[in-house]
Amino acid sequence: MPPILGNFKELKRNMEIDDWVIDSFCFESKKQNYIVLVKLYNTTEKRPEYALLKLEFFYENDFSKKLEAPANSARVMFDSVTEFIDFFGIETNGKGNIQEIFTTFYQKLAERIPTCVTPKKSSAQKIVMVNSINKSMSENENSVYCYKVKRNPLRKDGSLGQRSTYNDNKTRILREYLYEKLKSDTNLSFCYSEDPDMNYTDELIISNWTRNKNNTKSTSDLG
């Protein structure tokens, strides 16, 4: 019999193949809708034994309510049973087998776990995903308005600097068309501002980039 949360293993594999560090999906429990963030561990993080992924559960209508826990294909490793019961509003009335409660919860969760990253997200999913990415990049949560692309400087070894996976994923979420147009040049990073007036159109960003690139080439040819 396959593990009850076996889709997490498939999702992790797909995220690694497609260069995603974050994904999300929605599920319902006790008439409450939740958004679940799924995040890969980076190489500098301490990974709990047996953990595959990091999960963050959010109330869909209140992002301030959050519960974090590592997970694998067999279970979600909540810090405590009390924490789990309180967050998900599970009424035990001092009765019931806690293992049965977890099994029921896992069955509902398992029905919603995707096996690959799905491109179309709700507005709420995009908000919590980008907030998480901005936090990982030490950027303001309001830094969501794209206004230009830039080349990354050369590395110490002389190779081309590459855009970070966080910058890549953020743009795939927020500016899908712009990303598709420029994604092949991995030396480019997408620049974001907290100012809504800096939310330039895809066409303007591409036009400015093309013009600057041509000007740089002309100057180089003259030299």
N, C-alpha and C positions, 0 to 999 in steps of 0.2 A: 504494500500500500504506500503510495507516495506521501511525503510529508505534507501536513495540512497547509502550510504556507510556502509550498514549493515554488510558487510563481516568483517569490523574491529572488531565488537563485537565477532564474531565467532573466528577470528584469535587470539584475546586477550585471549579468553577462552582456546584455544588450546595451546598457549604459556605457560599459567599458569599450565596446566595439564602436559605438557611435559618438564617443567622446562627450558624454553627458556626465556631470557630477551631481546632478539634481533632477528629480522628477516629482510628480505629484499625482494623486488620484483622490476621488471622493467616495465616501461611504456613509451609510446611515445606521445609527444604533439608538434605540429607545426614542425614536422620533426626532432625533437631533442629527443634523448633517455635519459631517466633519471633512476637513481637508487633511490629507496625509502627505507630508513631505518625505521623500525618500532620498537619502544622501549617501554618497560614497565616502569612505574614510580616506583622508589624504595620507601621504607617507609620513608626515610628522605627528599625526594623532595617535594617541594610545587607544588601541582597539581592544575592547573586552574579549575575553576568550570566547570563541565560537560565534562571535558577531559577524554577520555579513554586511549589514547596512545600518545606518542611523535613521530612525524615524522621528518625525515631529508631528503630533496630532494637534490640529487647530479646530476650534468651533468655527464653522463657516460664517457665522454672523457676529463673531467677536474674536478677533485675532489675538487679543490679550490673554485669552485662555489657551494655554499650550501645555503639552505633555511630551517629553522627550524620552526615547528608549531605544537601545540597540535591538536588532532583530536578526533572526536567521530563519531557515525554512521550517523550523519546528515550533518556534515560539517568539513572542515579543518579551524582552527582558526588562519589565517594569521594575522600578526600584522597590516597590512594595505593593502588596495586594490592596492596602487601604488607598494608596495613591490612584491605583487603577479604578477601583470602585467609585471613589469620589469624583474623579474626572468624567467618567462615562455615566454617572448618575444611576448606577446599578443598585437596586434595592434588594438586600438579602434578608432583612428582618431577622437576622440572627440564624437564618436557616439556609439550607441549600448547600450542595457540595461545590466548593470553590473551583474544583477541577471541571465540573460541568459548566460553570459560569464562563470559565476561560474557553472551553471547547466551543460553546455557543458563540462567543465573541469572535474566536478565530474563524469559525465557519462563515460568519457574516463578512469579516474582513477579507477572507480568501476569495470570496465571490467577486471582489472589486479590484484585487491586485492585478495589474496588467503584466504581460510578459515582455513588453517592449515599451519604449517611450512613445507616448501618443502626442502628436504635434499640436492638436487643438486643445486649448485650456480655457477654462472660464476666467473672467476678470479677477475673481477672488483667488483662484489658483495662481495666476500670474503675479498678483501682488505679493503673496506669501513667498513664492519662489524667488522673485527679484529682491525682496527684503532680505532673504537669507543670503543670496549672492552678494548683495551690497555689504552686509555685515562681514562676510568672509573676506571681502576686498577692503575692509575698513573705510567704506564709503558711506555717505549719508543715505538714509533710506529713500529720500526724495530725489536722489540722483538717477533719474529715469528718462531724461530728455536728451536725445542724441542730436548732436550738432555738427560733428565732423568725424573723419577718420584720419589717422596719423600713422606714419611708419615708426616702428620701434627701433631704437638705436642698436648698433652692432654689439654683440657680446664681446667679452674680453678675448675670446679665442678667434674673433673676426667673423664668426658666423652671424647670420641674421637673427635679430631678436624676434621672438614669436609672441603672438597675443596669448594671454592666459586663457585657460579653460573657462574660468569664471566670466571673463569678458566675452568670450565666444558664446557661452550658454545664455548670458544675459541678453545678447543681441538676437540670438535665435528666438528667444521668448518675446522680446519687445518689438523687434524690427525685422520680421521674417523676410520681407522682400529685399530690404537693404542687405541683409546678411547673405541671401542667396546670390546677389549680384557680386559681392566682394569676398565671399568666404574662401575662395581658392588662394588668395594672397594672404598667407598666414603671418606675414610680417606686419600686417595692418592691425591696429586696434581701433575700436570704436569709442569715441569720447562722449561722455555724458555730463549733464549739468543738472543742478537743482532748480534752475530757472525755467518755468514753462515757456517763456518767450524764446528759449533756445531749442525748442522742439522743432527742428528743421525737417522739411519733407525729404523723402528718399531721393527725389529728383535733384533737389538743391545740393544735398550732401555729395551725391555722385558727380554732379556738374562741377562743384568746387574742387573735389578731389582730382577729377580729370584735368581741369585747368591748371591746378598747382603742379600736377605730375608733368604736364607738357611744358610748363614754364621751367621746371627744374631740368628737364631733358634739354631744352633749348640753351639754358645757361651752361650746362655741362658740355654741349657740343661746341659752344663758343670758346670754352676753355681749352 
